[in-house]
């Protein structure tokens, strides 16, 4: 039996893939590679010395998704796939609604067809909108201030309706706060394609000289220093939360939601100071207007995840900055494309983790992957 990871070549999905493989799970990864690289798959295999099936596949293609379930004994799904940039969602709302919601609908239909009823869903703290108080716990009213957040909220509601219709489903909704950091090896991390949408990779790119200065969007919020406050969580802590959620689903039915955060809010200026402490590098910045859809402050009460799942974040802010900087310095251009993104799918046996020995599917038999 295998765990299917949709969007498994992405920032969070790749770290969860490593965590699953390191804990003895078999996995199948699907990703359309719109916001990731084939090189990620290579590095997951290198880090774990384990092989797994990979499919270049968009969830909008329900027929090919059906084939994946037909070819593999899937036990549970971890659903990461989706467009994820708040600012872009304001500019392109229809693309976000179509991709995120329709893709999840297709996934749930195929899961139902094959009797796969365990899911860990990658949600977001954006479903809380502008919170009336802090810290945020799971009982807070839900709303959203941007199309990205609304797609997450709509999907949560859709999954809740699914459970009402069939109580045998087991769904854990994980509401992430702000994932940062990278694997301690420096081999996998956040690799934006184009200008970063998130704070930490922007800081590291400025520190590396790739960008002239950091843009701080708004310094007039009602926070300690006027800049936005967020709950930053190390991506490896986040990955361990997914394993805890998967174990929880094995003995529970229904749907439940969990905040994954540290419970501590840091401002943008706090993050700059913490990075400077770790790296010794000053980060030049410029204040600009607020971005549409941003809230002033957002940080978690994660007590429920600790009590129910047995999970808590253990890595410090310095760990987050240090691992992010290691990733940047060791991968100045992000992931290199040793393997072309045109490859559709392949499987690397556990005893042959080098990609040049991979068996390419009949969809792309002429590919060179050395």
C-alpha positions in Angstrom: 0.0 0.0 0.0 1.2 3.5 -0.9 0.6 7.1 0.1 -0.2 9.3 -2.9 1.2 12.8 -2.8 -0.4 15.3 -5.1 2.0 18.3 -5.7 4.7 16.1 -4.1 7.5 17.9 -6.0 6.6 21.2 -4.3 8.2 22.9 -1.3 6.1 21.2 1.3 5.3 18.1 -0.6 9.0 17.2 -1.2 9.8 17.5 2.5 6.8 15.3 3.4 7.9 12.8 0.8 11.3 12.5 2.5 9.7 12.2 5.9 7.4 9.4 4.7 10.2 7.5 3.0 12.4 7.8 6.0 9.7 6.3 8.1 9.2 3.3 5.9 6.2 4.3 3.8 5.9 3.6 0.1 4.8 6.7 -1.9 3.5 7.7 -5.3 4.1 11.3 -6.4 2.0 13.2 -9.0 2.9 16.8 -9.9 2.3 18.9 -13.0 5.7 20.7 -12.5 4.2 24.1 -13.1 5.9 25.4 -10.0 8.6 22.8 -9.3 11.3 20.9 -11.1 12.1 17.3 -12.0 15.4 17.7 -10.1 13.3 17.7 -6.8 12.4 14.1 -7.5 16.1 13.2 -8.0 17.1 14.8 -4.7 14.3 13.1 -2.7 15.7 9.8 -4.0 19.2 10.8 -3.2 18.3 11.8 0.3 16.4 8.6 1.1 18.1 6.1 -1.2 14.6 4.9 -2.1 12.7 4.8 -5.4 9.1 5.6 -6.0 6.7 6.1 -9.0 6.4 9.6 -10.3 3.8 11.0 -12.7 3.9 14.3 -14.4 0.2 14.9 -14.1 -2.3 17.7 -13.6 -5.4 16.9 -11.4 -7.5 18.5 -14.1 -6.7 15.4 -16.1 -9.1 13.0 -14.4 -8.5 10.1 -16.8 -4.8 9.9 -16.2 -5.4 10.4 -12.5 -7.7 7.4 -12.6 -4.9 5.4 -14.2 -2.6 6.1 -11.3 -5.1 4.7 -8.9 -5.6 1.7 -11.2 -1.9 1.0 -11.3 -1.1 1.4 -7.6 -2.7 0.2 -4.3 -3.2 3.6 -2.8 -4.0 3.7 1.0 -4.3 7.4 1.6 -3.8 10.7 -0.1 -1.8 13.8 1.0 -3.2 16.6 -1.1 -0.7 19.5 -1.7 -1.4 20.3 -5.3 -2.8 23.8 -6.1 -1.9 27.4 -6.9 -0.8 29.1 -3.8 0.2 32.8 -4.2 -2.0 35.3 -2.4 -1.1 38.3 -4.7 -1.5 36.3 -7.9 -4.8 35.0 -6.7 -6.1 38.6 -6.5 -4.9 39.2 -10.1 -6.1 35.8 -11.5 -9.0 34.7 -9.3 -10.7 32.5 -12.0 -7.5 30.5 -12.5 -7.3 29.8 -8.8 -11.0 28.7 -8.5 -10.7 26.5 -11.6 -7.4 24.9 -10.7 -7.7 24.4 -6.9 -11.4 23.5 -6.6 -11.9 21.5 -9.8 -8.6 19.6 -9.3 -9.8 18.6 -5.8 -13.2 17.6 -7.1 -11.5 15.3 -9.6 -9.3 13.8 -6.9 -12.2 13.1 -4.6 -14.2 11.5 -7.4 -11.3 9.1 -8.3 -10.6 8.4 -4.6 -14.3 7.4 -4.1 -14.2 5.2 -7.2 -11.3 3.2 -5.8 -12.5 3.2 -2.2 -9.6 5.4 -0.9 -11.1 7.5 1.9 -8.2 8.8 3.9 -6.9 12.3 3.1 -4.6 14.8 4.7 -5.5 18.1 3.1 -3.0 21.0 2.8 -5.1 24.0 4.0 -4.0 27.4 5.2 -4.3 29.9 8.0 -5.8 32.2 5.4 -9.2 30.5 6.0 -9.4 32.6 9.2 -9.5 35.8 7.3 -8.9 38.8 9.6 -9.0 37.3 13.1 -10.8 39.1 15.8 -8.2 38.1 18.4 -5.0 36.2 18.7 -3.8 33.5 18.9 -6.0 31.7 16.4 -7.6 28.4 17.4 -9.6 26.0 15.3 -12.9 27.2 16.7 -12.6 30.6 15.2 -15.1 31.8 12.6 -13.8 31.1 9.0 -13.6 33.6 6.2 -11.1 34.7 3.7 -9.6 38.0 2.4 -8.3 36.8 -1.0 -9.2 34.2 -3.7 -6.5 31.8 -2.6 -7.9 31.7 0.9 -11.4 31.3 -0.4 -10.4 28.3 -2.5 -9.0 26.6 0.6 -12.1 27.5 2.5 -14.4 26.2 -0.2 -12.4 22.9 -0.4 -12.7 22.5 3.4 -16.5 23.0 3.2 -16.6 20.5 0.2 -14.7 17.9 2.2 -17.0 18.4 5.2 -20.0 17.8 3.0 -18.4 14.7 1.6 -18.0 13.3 5.2 -21.7 14.1 5.9 -22.6 12.0 2.8 -20.3 9.1 3.7 -19.1 8.8 7.3 -16.5 6.3 6.4 -14.2 9.0 5.1 -11.2 10.1 7.3 -9.9 13.6 6.6 -7.4 15.7 8.5 -7.4 19.4 7.4 -4.0 20.9 8.3 -4.1 24.7 8.4 -0.5 25.8 7.9 0.8 29.1 9.1 4.0 30.3 7.3 6.4 27.5 6.2 10.0 28.5 5.9 13.4 26.8 6.2 14.7 23.8 4.3 16.0 20.3 4.8 19.1 20.3 7.0 21.1 18.6 4.2 20.6 21.7 2.0 19.4 19.4 -0.8 15.8 20.4 -0.9 14.2 23.7 -0.2 12.0 26.5 -1.5 12.9 27.4 -5.1 10.6 30.1 -6.4 10.2 30.3 -10.2 10.5 34.0 -10.7 10.3 36.6 -8.0 9.5 35.0 -4.6 6.0 35.4 -3.2 7.1 34.6 0.4 9.3 36.6 2.8 12.2 34.2 3.6 13.3 33.3 0.0 13.2 37.0 -0.8 15.4 37.8 2.2 17.9 35.0 1.2 18.0 36.2 -2.4 18.8 39.8 -1.3 21.5 38.4 1.0 23.0 36.5 -1.9 23.0 39.6 -4.2 20.4 38.2 -6.5 18.0 41.1 -5.6 18.9 44.6 -4.7 16.6 45.0 -1.7 13.6 43.6 0.1 10.2 45.1 -0.4 8.2 45.4 2.8 4.5 45.6 2.0 3.1 48.0 4.6 4.7 49.5 7.7 1.5 51.0 9.1 -0.2 47.9 10.5 -1.3 47.9 14.2 1.6 45.7 15.2 4.7 46.3 17.4 6.7 47.9 14.6 4.1 48.5 11.9 5.1 45.5 9.7 3.0 42.4 9.2 3.3 39.7 11.9 3.2 36.0 11.0 3.7 32.6 12.6 6.7 31.1 10.8 7.1 27.3 11.1 10.0 25.2 9.9 9.0 23.0 6.9 10.5 19.9 8.6 8.3 20.5 11.6 5.4 20.8 9.2 6.4 17.5 7.5 6.4 15.7 10.8 2.9 17.0 11.4 1.7 15.2 8.3 2.9 11.9 9.6 1.2 12.5 12.9 -2.0 13.3 11.0 -1.7 10.2 8.8 -1.3 8.0 11.9 -4.4 9.7 13.4 -6.5 8.9 10.4 -5.8 5.2 10.7 -8.0 5.0 13.9 -10.5 7.8 13.3 -13.3 8.6 10.8 -14.9 12.0 10.0 -13.1 15.3 9.4 -11.1 17.4 11.8 -8.9 20.5 11.4 -5.6 21.3 13.1 -3.4 24.4 13.2 0.2 23.8 12.5 2.3 26.7 13.8 4.6 27.7 16.6 2.2 30.0 18.4 4.7 32.9 18.2 4.3 35.8 15.9 7.3 37.6 14.3 7.2 40.8 12.3 9.0 41.3 9.0 11.6 43.4 10.8 12.0 40.6 13.4 12.7 38.2 10.6 15.3 40.5 9.1 17.0 40.8 12.5 17.0 37.0 13.0 18.5 36.4 9.6 21.2 39.0 10.2 22.1 37.3 13.5 22.6 33.9 11.7 24.2 35.1 8.5 26.0 38.3 9.5 24.5 40.0 6.5 22.5 43.3 6.5 19.3 43.2 4.4 18.5 46.5 2.7 14.8 47.1 2.4 12.2 49.6 1.1 8.8 50.2 2.5 6.0 50.1 0.0 2.2 50.0 0.0 0.2 47.1 1.6 -0.6 44.2 -0.6 -4.3 43.5 -1.2 -5.6 40.6 0.9 -2.9 40.7 3.6 -3.8 40.9 7.3 -1.9 42.7 10.0 -1.1 39.7 12.2 -1.7 36.0 12.2 -0.3 33.4 14.6 -1.6 30.1 15.9 -2.8 28.3 18.9 -1.6 24.8 18.1 -2.6 23.1 21.4 -5.1 20.9 19.6 -2.5 19.4 17.3 -0.3 18.8 20.4 -3.1 17.2 22.4 -4.8 15.1 19.6 -2.0 14.4 17.2 0.9 14.4 19.6 2.7 17.0 17.5 4.5 20.3 18.2 7.0 22.4 16.5 10.5 22.0 17.8 12.7 24.1 15.5 13.7 27.6 16.4 13.6 30.8 14.4 17.3 30.6 14.1 17.0 27.1 12.7 14.6 28.4 10.1 17.0 31.2 9.1 20.1 29.0 9.1 18.6 26.3 7.0 17.1 28.8 4.6 20.5 30.4 4.1 22.3 27.1 3.7 19.8 26.1 1.0 20.3 29.5 -0.8 24.2 29.4 -0.6 24.4 25.8 -1.7 21.8 26.2 -4.5 22.2 29.8 -5.7 20.0 29.1 -8.8 17.6 26.9 -7.0 17.1 23.5 -8.6 19.0 22.7 -11.8 17.3 20.8 -14.5 19.3 17.6 -14.9 16.1 16.0 -16.0 13.8 17.8 -18.5 10.4 18.7 -17.2 8.9 17.1 -20.3 9.3 13.6 -18.9 5.8 12.3 -18.0 6.4 9.6 -15.5 8.9 7.0 -14.3 9.7 4.6 -11.6 13.1 4.2 -9.9 13.5 0.8 -8.1 14.7 1.1 -4.5 18.0 -0.6 -5.4 18.6 1.8 -8.3 18.1 5.3 -7.2 20.1 7.0 -10.0 17.8 8.6 -12.5 19.8 7.5 -15.5 18.8 3.9 -14.7 15.1 4.8 -14.4 12.5 3.0 -16.5 10.6 5.6 -18.6 7.0 5.0 -19.3 5.7 4.4 -22.8 4.5 8.0 -22.9 8.1 9.2 -23.2 10.4 6.3 -24.3 12.9 8.4 -26.1 13.8 10.7 -23.2 17.4 11.2 -22.2 17.7 11.5 -18.5 21.5 11.1 -17.9 
